[in-house]
């Protein structure tokens, strides 16, 4: 097994690319995929301030490292979710990485700042924790970026994540979600730009990148996510990929190249026809919301009053 | 386990419908699904002559029986594919069913009429046999319908078939195929109308219908199809259905209700912009074709000259 580029012994084979790479050229491959993603969707422009959503897992740390290698100055934000030891450990990995590279890591602890935790929110709402967690992270990252003058929020969603989300949305033909599923969502009033520079790299690639680059990361899956639907879709797509390498990439990239825009147009046309939902300001926090109080503030209120 | 309708002991549970049925009401359920399919897409109008594509398997025989129960007069056409014992047996099942119900079964034997068999075509083209088989059946059914004054060709494609085809087309975002995947394709110059009245019934339902109604059918899968991609997609969708009953139906019906039309519009708009492909007549058989000789005649020529 030899590196495709230099013919030295390879350390990883990527069946999807039908190629093997040595350490050096695998890192170059990862950088190239991120460079292409950023360029193709104008994700980050020169001089812009970037905030990386850092969980302490392989994807967000690989993202932070890769942005640095490509010359982007990016700070990190870790959101403390209060999931017992798991959150404490994840925070340690994030902090360790930031210190080792002399990077700025901001921290927003949900319990300290907002008075609730994800397990608390899940039991208050009696619903799956992943919904409350996603909502809280989106809110906190966006608000922090706006408050601190960041132009763009970069998240570590990889090819496997995006393919699994796409799969779930296609299974139910959720046209609105399909119309919005994109590696780069433009800024809008009250929303920072959101980008996913890792959408061309698989989970196995970001893990290998961290291992080879000696980045310590939280290896465990979140204990609250076990058995969720998203992980089921990932398994299913992994079966498909094993039978036919490249399936995940052609599914996601084919969507982005050939279908996403039409579905987005349809969604927009329908929204216009239906009296587009007008966003106003949440009376509690000022975030954009179609109602009086935003979903995050409602969740916080509910989680606080129950605990 | 009691029948949802009459509370008598049930013989089948349909998790997707969250219901159990006795023999009588299960048959009524199947009839109702076919009635709804036909009505919703105006598949067969009063007085029209229908040709059922009969393979001798559960779907085509259930379809023929159900059309009869609903008062549609339909003849059958069996195409002899020359797949050794499998084809002979399948023909026997088709003939037995037709005789027992006093129905007209036409037969076109590929070897006799066209001088080749599917195994022969597969080895001549060195490609998977399913492509040659589908092409040949589509050609023969269409030509027979036009030559003998049938208004519509009805095929036994069920919910599982349609969901698996949709899955394959979505995985590669084949917009053209997606735009054309529909339970009822209108007639056009040189093409009979094609309808799929079983698209609302799963494979398990058509099999149970045949068993309960004492219809003998070819139980074996086609030996040439083993391991093909379509069957792989079916397995995968079965896994999904087991985890979450109703997934297949919401995937297929959601597509038909919310996405098919947009994708068809896009395909049409693109075809118009690209100088739509003009169909002319095959110089050998007269079928519509974009080239000089249609794909079926080319296949036949190649299969004959190799054997």
Interface residues (C-beta under 8 A of the other chain):
Chain A: X170 X171 X172 X173 X175 X229 X232 X236 X239 X240 X243 X244 X247 X250 X251 X254 X255 X257 X258 X259 X262 X263 X266
Chain B: X170 X171 X172 X173 X175 X229 X232 X236 X239 X240 X243 X244 X247 X250 X251 X254 X255 X257 X258 X259 X262 X263 X266
